[in-house]
Amino acid sequence: MTKLTPQIKAQFSLDAKFQEYLDMVGLNPGNAAPNQIQEMKRAFIAGIGMVQVLTRDSLTEYDDDTGVEILQYLMDQVTQFWIKEAERQN
């Protein structure tokens, strides 16, 4: 079994990715309601967990090309969600 290097762990740190997400959406934890950040982190981690379960349990039954198309389909849905959110904000 390969041991993860500190660099790899840093690259895939969910705490770091959550902070990147907060930066992306422009949310400063210091300005948030007390429970807001905790609830957002729960939803963030739950979403990541569901994608992992989806890829582990469902994606493996398809060939590589179809798997890539499924991943792109998932990414397209995420992109469309954020486009609609941005439009809703305006």
C-alpha positions as CSV (number, residue, x, y, z in Angstrom):
1,M,0.0,0.0,0.0
2,T,1.3,3.4,-0.9
3,K,1.6,6.0,1.8
4,L,0.3,9.4,1.0
5,T,2.9,12.1,1.1
6,P,2.2,15.4,3.0
7,Q,1.9,17.1,-0.4
8,I,-0.8,14.7,-1.6
9,K,-2.6,15.0,1.7
10,A,-2.5,18.8,1.4
11,Q,-3.8,18.6,-2.2
12,F,-6.8,16.5,-1.2
13,S,-7.5,18.0,2.2
14,L,-11.3,18.4,2.6
15,D,-10.7,21.2,5.1
16,A,-8.7,23.1,2.5
17,K,-11.3,22.4,-0.2
18,F,-14.0,23.7,2.1
19,Q,-12.1,26.9,2.6
20,E,-11.6,27.2,-1.2
21,Y,-15.4,26.8,-1.5
22,L,-16.0,29.5,1.1
23,D,-13.6,31.8,-0.8
24,M,-15.3,31.0,-4.1
25,V,-18.8,31.9,-2.8
26,G,-17.4,35.0,-1.0
27,L,-18.3,33.9,2.5
28,N,-16.2,35.1,5.4
29,P,-16.7,32.7,8.3
30,G,-16.3,35.7,10.7
31,N,-19.4,37.3,9.2
32,A,-21.5,34.2,9.2
33,A,-24.2,33.1,11.7
34,P,-22.8,30.7,14.4
35,N,-24.3,27.6,12.9
36,Q,-24.0,28.6,9.2
37,I,-20.5,27.4,8.7
38,Q,-21.0,24.1,10.5
39,E,-24.1,23.4,8.5
40,M,-22.4,24.4,5.3
41,K,-19.5,22.1,6.1
42,R,-21.8,19.2,6.9
43,A,-23.5,19.7,3.5
44,F,-20.2,20.0,1.7
45,I,-18.7,16.9,3.3
46,A,-22.0,15.0,2.7
47,G,-21.9,16.0,-1.0
48,I,-18.4,14.8,-1.4
49,G,-19.3,11.5,0.4
50,M,-22.2,10.9,-2.0
51,V,-20.1,11.5,-5.0
52,Q,-17.6,9.0,-3.7
53,V,-20.3,6.4,-3.0
54,L,-21.7,7.1,-6.5
55,T,-18.4,6.6,-8.2
56,R,-17.5,3.5,-6.1
57,D,-20.8,1.8,-6.3
58,S,-22.2,2.8,-9.7
59,L,-19.6,4.1,-12.0
60,T,-17.4,0.9,-11.9
61,E,-20.1,-1.0,-13.8
62,Y,-19.4,1.0,-17.0
63,D,-16.5,0.9,-19.4
64,D,-13.9,3.7,-19.2
65,D,-15.4,5.8,-22.0
66,T,-18.9,5.7,-20.6
67,G,-17.4,6.4,-17.1
68,V,-15.8,9.6,-18.5
69,E,-19.0,10.7,-20.1
70,I,-20.9,10.1,-16.8
71,L,-18.3,12.2,-14.9
72,Q,-18.7,15.0,-17.5
73,Y,-22.5,14.7,-17.1
74,L,-22.1,15.2,-13.3
75,M,-19.8,18.2,-13.9
76,D,-22.2,19.7,-16.3
77,Q,-25.0,19.5,-13.7
78,V,-22.8,21.2,-11.2
79,T,-22.0,23.9,-13.7
80,Q,-25.6,24.5,-14.6
81,F,-26.5,24.7,-10.9
82,W,-24.0,27.5,-10.4
83,I,-25.1,29.3,-13.5
84,K,-28.7,29.3,-12.3
85,E,-27.6,30.4,-8.8
86,A,-25.6,33.3,-10.3
87,E,-28.6,34.4,-12.4
88,R,-30.9,34.1,-9.4
89,Q,-28.5,36.5,-7.5
90,N,-28.8,39.2,-10.2
